[in-house]
Amino acid sequence: MNTPDLPSDVTGAPARRRSGEATGGDSNSVQKVCAILRALGAHAPQRLTELAASAGLNKVTALRILDTLVQEDFVQRTPDGKAYAPGRESLAFAASQRRPDDVRELGRASLVRLAELSGDTALLSVRSGIESVCVDRHVGSFPIRANYLTIGSRRPLGVGAGSMALLAFLPDREREAVLGVLGSRLGAYPHVSLDGIETQLALARSRGYVLLLDFVIDKMSAIGAPVFDAQGRPIAALSIAALTERIRDREEMLSQALLREADLMRRELVSGLATPVAAGKNRKTTP
């Protein structure tokens, strides 16, 4: 990750000090970033004024730190641009520590329903750079299970149904940029090639969901759908992994269930992020 371009008063240059606000060198710079993340982790979304007060920083300092965190995907702006919420990198870190986050909370009921319907393993993934991270899963009742992905597992984008869904529905230029550096990450997956990924990406975009049969592991397959945010970007992916015949023979039923749950998550996510906690009277909802 690039070194953040932090403001002068964060890096130790003279600045007006507020009560309770640290001054000094690099250690204080890190403390201020941690204060912002800690405040945002307490509840989200939050407006700048609320975040600055919680972190004990002036608004100029808080804004410049937030701008850097947004650039690095640790923080994201809400759709109306008036508040902040945890970004993809924060969600990936939270998942690796088995800590709850908004996407996991929203996705938990969907995972339960998908696992109950299919009898197989339902997974929730988010993007972290050019990787996907499994942030939650629910195991169904069928005795032969797909246990190769656990919470916190990482894979290159395009390797697996959830991972493929996160990549397939990115804007064209961003997707091409990822593909340009993905080849060197595929050594651990002898069945997967860059050409194979590109073929599956095109198929996924044409049908609206991902279907991978024997793509990563022999006799195991998966089907997945993206979860979009208010801007139409894939913020997460739902998928089901199982024996190949269980996916192939039930493609229509599983794909419709995944798309239905992904749309439900999208509507709940957009509704939850659209309104800062302190601004309920201006609440926006998504039909």
Secondary structure by P-SEA (a helix, b strand, c coil): cccccccccccccccccccccccccaaaaaaaaaaaaaaaaacccccaaaaaaaacccaaaaaaaaaaaaaacccccccccccccccaaaaaaaaaaccccaaaaaaaaaaaaaaaacccbbbbbbbcccbbbbccccccccccccccccccccccccccaaaaaacccccaaaaaaaaacccccccccccccaaaaaaaaaaaaaacbbbbcccccccccccbbbbbcccccccccccccccaaaaaacaaaaaaaaaaaaaaaaaaaaaaacccccccccccccc
